[in-house]
Amino acid sequence: MPKEIAVPFRLDSTGRVAVQEDPDRQINAHAMGLAATTNGERVMMTPYGCSLIELVFENNTQEVSGEIVDRVATGLGKWEPGIKLRGVRPTYNDQGLAKVELDIATVDSPGTHAGDSYVNTATVHVGGRVTEVIRG
């Protein structure tokens, strides 16, 4: 994979825009960015995203969990063909936190470790703030 602007955006020690060259971290950033984006949020690509924020205040039901899985699978299939989705696991707790765990693998492409699997956890806090944990 080529160099990409690092996420989150920052400057490196020389004052230049920081870049990410690790294909594993790039794939993680792509998946997390898609999952955390609401449809219509990107001006020039309004269909991009999963709109998971719309489900934050829904009751914890099988239907809502199924909708989360479907939105993530559909979004990754459409917008990130370099990522193979192995699983999506939404969980909820009593403090109002929803977690969506993505089990992803890279698709065979130059510069990636084909078949490597990574499990990332995105936590959507009340109010819409998203935090992530990358375990690769």
C-alpha positions in Angstrom: 0.0 0.0 0.0 1.1 3.5 -0.6 1.6 6.1 2.1 -1.6 7.7 3.5 -2.2 10.6 5.8 -2.1 9.4 9.4 -5.4 9.1 11.3 -6.0 11.0 13.4 -4.5 13.9 11.5 -1.3 15.3 13.1 2.1 16.7 12.3 5.2 14.6 12.7 8.4 15.6 14.5 9.6 17.6 11.5 6.4 19.6 11.2 5.2 17.8 8.1 1.8 16.0 7.8 2.3 12.6 9.5 1.8 9.6 7.2 1.0 6.0 7.8 2.9 3.4 5.8 1.9 0.2 7.7 -0.8 -1.5 5.6 -2.3 -3.2 8.7 -2.9 0.2 10.4 -4.3 1.6 7.1 -6.8 -1.2 6.8 -7.8 -0.6 10.4 -8.2 3.1 9.9 -10.4 2.5 6.7 -12.7 0.1 8.6 -13.1 2.3 11.6 -13.6 5.5 9.5 -16.4 3.8 7.6 -18.1 2.5 10.7 -17.9 5.9 12.4 -19.2 7.9 9.5 -22.9 8.8 9.0 -24.4 8.8 5.5 -24.4 12.4 4.3 -21.5 13.4 6.5 -19.0 13.5 3.6 -20.0 16.3 1.2 -18.6 14.8 -2.0 -19.5 11.1 -1.1 -22.8 11.4 0.7 -23.6 7.6 0.5 -20.3 6.7 2.3 -20.7 5.4 5.9 -22.7 3.1 8.1 -24.8 5.6 10.0 -24.5 3.6 13.2 -25.1 6.7 15.3 -28.8 6.4 14.3 -29.0 3.2 16.4 -27.3 4.5 19.5 -30.5 5.1 21.5 -32.4 2.1 20.2 -33.2 -0.7 22.6 -30.9 -3.7 22.7 -32.8 -6.1 20.5 -31.9 -8.8 18.0 -33.3 -6.5 15.2 -31.0 -3.6 16.2 -28.0 -6.0 16.4 -28.9 -7.4 13.0 -29.2 -3.9 11.6 -25.7 -3.0 12.9 -24.2 -6.1 11.4 -26.0 -5.5 8.1 -24.9 -1.8 7.8 -21.2 -2.6 8.5 -21.2 -5.6 6.1 -22.9 -3.6 3.4 -20.6 -0.6 3.9 -17.4 -2.6 3.9 -18.5 -4.6 0.8 -19.3 -1.4 -1.1 -16.6 1.0 0.0 -13.6 -1.1 1.2 -13.0 -4.0 -1.2 -9.6 -4.5 0.3 -11.1 -5.6 3.6 -12.7 -9.0 4.2 -15.2 -8.9 7.1 -15.0 -12.0 9.2 -17.5 -10.9 11.9 -19.3 -8.1 13.6 -20.3 -8.3 17.2 -22.4 -5.5 18.8 -22.5 -5.4 22.6 -24.2 -3.0 25.1 -23.7 -2.2 28.7 -25.7 -0.5 31.5 -23.8 2.8 31.2 -25.2 3.6 27.8 -22.2 2.4 25.8 -22.5 0.4 22.6 -19.5 -1.4 21.3 -19.1 -2.8 17.8 -16.3 -5.3 17.4 -15.1 -5.8 13.9 -13.1 -8.9 12.9 -11.4 -8.0 9.6 -8.8 -9.5 7.4 -6.8 -8.0 4.6 -7.6 -9.1 1.0 -4.6 -10.3 -0.9 -3.0 -7.2 -2.4 0.5 -5.9 -2.8 2.1 -4.9 0.5 -0.4 -6.5 2.8 -0.3 -9.7 4.8 -3.2 -11.6 3.1 -5.4 -13.3 5.5 -4.2 -11.6 8.7 -7.0 -11.0 11.0 -7.5 -8.0 13.3 -10.2 -7.4 15.9 -11.1 -3.7 16.5 -13.5 -2.4 19.1 -15.3 0.9 18.4 -17.2 2.3 21.4 -20.0 4.8 20.6 -20.5 6.9 23.7 -23.7 8.7 24.5 -23.5 11.9 22.5 -21.9 10.2 19.6 -18.2 10.3 20.5 -16.4 7.2 19.1 -13.2 5.7 20.6 -11.4 2.7 19.3 -9.1 -0.1 20.4 -7.0 -1.8 17.8 -5.8 -5.3 18.5 -3.9 -6.7 15.6 
